[in-house]
């Protein structure tokens, strides 16, 4: 079989070249259940017929008319089965984060005109059924876990008739690489999600371009735990399938350590925050050691922190590193299963300190860069030492052109660039000019070939867990409180959003008087624990309007009024974020000191 041209061809490609006994696997009732390549293909075809039976299919194969199918679920084999099934009848899968806020969930279901909805478990079933929206309530709903009173996934997986098989085959044959495969909604700075339209060609071009850069081979294993709702994990899953790698789904974020030891994967993808957690656990373990073992542990950390990629560091350093690897770092590898060849990280900047340490420990971390709109990878560091550089996101991948605009913005052009934003042609035209996608990130070249991300061009930022946070909608909502005069949400590459809050002095003064609390100046009041507790309560109240990853977890109270004259505000009264961040850098650092 030739190289696949549509996403669902990838499963057939695996069957033709290296069929696997465990194409997909999940842990159920304490044991790993494995789905062979043949089983996945047969089940996806049966599910495609079941979806078609409900009247859901491509309908002319234009983005406006293709039926949309939504899924709200954690990673599991059924997720990929549904994706493959939708593709085969020309329907469009709309993945939605399980942790999404109710208002945003209802918006997406209606904006995409979803015709069929799948949820993973009882909690998500109740979440959807709890939406007080008649349009959402009218959408046929199926669950992947058996739930009393709910229609089950298996209803749609019965053996199709010959006529149904022929109809599925007819629809599959009509699907072309340029047809829409999925719509992935991302948060916008306005607060309303944008539907990114990605074709089969968009995602598959990324699969084929990235494949040579990763250490994957038939019968290898991968552990999957990043949400399949994100194009990053979804694309890499198809890359694994293309390469004959068995995909094992972690039971939960809490069980990743145990699952790594059980599965012993060759590769997995992650985000910097999870790498930070791994390192934090390592440090906790080391801190509990005694005597010579403890001394060796911290000595090894010191040695690893000096590791360089492109410079020979002398025989004495190499001997020290070899000793650290044999005595300490070997245990790090065992904690990851003992067979790990590479960890691929993206979605946010990874600390160079961690890259040095893990590389010194013979755990190769490949940092890459991309966006949902670019399917997603634009650039990535490679396995070869000369194709890697700490602090950069590597060279652009094959077939993708990258240039830096005059204002420093990174522009990208290639088969990975999205079809556009669903139902928003003006926004699409703004984002793509002459085929060049405007990333909104500022970058520069290092050594003429390694791409380095300098900063966000716009205010949208990512936490270290790779989650986008749009600060303006949060700030605007928080300022509805009579206690809050000004607020700036912070958290770029941090673990969670925090905020600097300037209380409204006059209102706070009155509140203090009514509650028998000594007032004084604003500088005096912000030091009082009762004031901090009250404003935290206000912030927590308004947090309810946002998803978990957008909620402000910690605040610092500021006694300075932000003004145009003081330089904190622009003439149009917008926050000068960099000025404020620089001015209160130490206060912001204090928010994250214990995390």
Number of C-alpha atoms within 10 A of each C-alpha: 10 7 10 18 16 23 25 23 20 23 21 20 20 23 20 12 13 18 20 20 15 23 26 27 21 19 15 9 6 7 8 15 15 19 20 18 25 18 15 21 19 15 22 24 26 24 27 33 31 23 22 23 13 12 13 22 27 26 16 12 22 12 22 14 14 20 25 26 27 25 23 24 24 25 22 23 19 18 21 18 21 23 26 26 28 30 27 31 29 30 30 32 25 25 25 25 16 18 15 16 18 16 13 19 21 17 15 21 21 15 14 20 18 20 21 21 21 23 26 22 16 16 11 18 21 11 16 20 13 12 15 12 12 8 13 22 13 10 16 13 21 22 22 20 16 15 13 8 6 14 17 18 20 15 10 20 18 12 15 18 11 9 10 18 15 13 16 24 16 13 19 21 12 14 20 16 17 16 24 27 32 26 27 22 24 18 16 15 19 11 16 14 17 22 24 24 26 29 28 21 24 28 30 26 25 27 26 18 16 20 17 14 17 19 16 21 16 17 17 18 25 25 21 26 21 21 18 22 21 20 23 24 20 20 22 24 22 23 23 26 25 28 25 27 28 27 28 28 23 24 18 13 11 9 11 17 15 15 21 24 16 12 20 20 25 23 24 23 21 21 22 26 23 17 21 17 11 16 16 13 12 15 14 11 12 18 14 9 13 11 7 8 15 15 13 18 21 16 15 23 18 13 19 24 18 14 22 15 15 11 7 10 12 8 9 9 14 14 11 14 20 15 15 23 20 11 14 19 24 15 15 18 19 14 18 24 19 17 19 22 18 22 20 20 26 24 26 25 25 25 16 14 14 18 24 22 24 22 18 24 24 17 21 22 26 24 29 26 25 19 18 21 25 26 28 28 27 29 24 26 28 26 17 9 11 10 15 21 24 22 18 25 26 25 24 20 20 16 15 19 15 19 16 17 13 7 9 16 21 24 23 22 20 19 20 27 29 25 20 22 21 20 16 12 11 10 13 17 14 10 18 19 12 7 14 17 22 18 19 17 18 19 22 19 15 14 8 8 12 21 28 21 18 14 15 16 16 12 15 17 24 22 24 25 23 23 18 20 27 20 23 18 16 23 18 13 14 24 19 12 16 15 23 20 17 19 24 21 21 23 21 22 21 21 21 24 24 22 21 21 25 21 28 18 22 11 14 21 19 13 16 16 12 9 9 9 15 12 18 12 11 20 14 11 22 23 13 13 9 14 19 17 11 14 21 17 12 18 25 16 12 18 18 12 18 19 15 14 19 22 20 22 17 17 23 18 21 19 17 13 14 19 14 14 9 10 13 20 17 14 11 7 11 11 20 15 16 11 13 16 16 11 12 14 12 10 17 20 12 12 19 15 8 6 9
